[in-house]
């Protein structure tokens, strides 16, 4: 997982053809996919290592477009920052 090993917490997702911004993928997006219910993590019966490993494998098989944040706001500066 390159984001983790390179200490990257998020990255833009752009269209290959025209570089349009489609969304952003973040650590939070990935963790929410792996652990959709916080009570699973803090419950009296936490997931086993095998369950966490299975969640990880399932998450790595999902398309980024299925878990990324799509409603992204952006600012365009035409004359530089002032």
C-alpha positions as CSV (number, residue, x, y, z in Angstrom):
1,X,0.0,0.0,0.0
2,X,2.0,3.0,-1.3
3,X,0.0,5.7,0.5
4,X,0.9,4.3,3.9
5,X,4.6,3.5,3.1
6,X,5.1,6.9,1.6
7,X,3.3,8.8,4.4
8,X,0.6,10.2,2.0
9,X,-2.7,10.8,3.6
10,X,-4.6,11.7,0.4
11,X,-4.3,12.1,-3.3
12,X,-6.4,13.5,-6.1
13,X,-8.2,11.2,-8.5
14,X,-8.1,12.6,-12.0
15,X,-9.5,11.5,-15.4
16,X,-6.7,10.0,-17.6
17,X,-8.0,11.7,-20.7
18,X,-8.5,15.3,-19.7
19,X,-7.1,15.6,-16.2
20,X,-10.5,16.6,-14.7
21,X,-10.7,16.2,-11.0
22,X,-13.0,13.2,-10.2
23,X,-12.4,13.0,-6.5
24,X,-9.9,12.4,-3.7
25,X,-8.8,9.2,-2.0
26,X,-7.8,9.5,1.6
27,X,-6.7,7.3,4.5
28,X,-10.1,7.9,6.0
29,X,-11.9,6.6,2.8
30,X,-9.8,3.4,3.0
31,X,-10.3,2.9,6.7
32,X,-14.0,3.4,6.5
33,X,-14.1,0.7,3.8
34,X,-12.1,-1.7,6.0
35,X,-14.0,-0.8,9.2
36,X,-17.5,0.5,8.3
37,X,-18.7,0.3,11.9
38,X,-16.5,1.9,14.7
39,X,-18.2,-0.3,17.2
40,X,-16.4,-3.3,15.6
41,X,-13.1,-1.8,16.7
42,X,-14.0,-0.9,20.2
43,X,-16.4,-3.7,21.1
44,X,-15.8,-6.4,23.7
45,X,-15.4,-8.8,20.7
46,X,-13.0,-7.0,18.3
47,X,-12.2,-8.6,15.0
48,X,-9.7,-11.3,14.8
49,X,-6.5,-10.8,12.9
50,X,-7.9,-13.1,10.1
51,X,-11.0,-10.9,9.9
52,X,-8.9,-7.7,9.6
53,X,-6.8,-9.4,7.0
54,X,-9.9,-10.4,5.0
55,X,-11.2,-6.8,5.2
56,X,-7.8,-5.5,4.0
57,X,-7.8,-7.9,1.0
58,X,-11.4,-7.0,0.2
59,X,-10.6,-3.3,0.3
60,X,-7.6,-3.7,-2.0
61,X,-9.8,-5.4,-4.6
62,X,-12.2,-2.4,-4.7
63,X,-11.9,0.3,-7.4
64,X,-10.8,3.6,-6.1
65,X,-13.8,5.2,-7.7
66,X,-16.0,3.1,-5.4
67,X,-14.5,4.4,-2.1
68,X,-13.1,7.9,-3.0
69,X,-14.7,11.1,-1.9
70,X,-16.5,12.5,-4.9
71,X,-17.9,15.8,-3.7
72,X,-14.6,17.8,-3.8
73,X,-14.4,21.5,-3.8
74,X,-11.5,23.2,-5.6
75,X,-10.1,26.7,-6.1
76,X,-8.6,27.8,-9.4
77,X,-6.2,30.7,-9.3
78,X,-5.7,32.4,-12.6
79,X,-3.3,35.2,-11.6
80,X,-1.4,33.5,-8.9
81,X,-2.0,33.9,-5.1
82,X,-2.4,37.4,-3.7
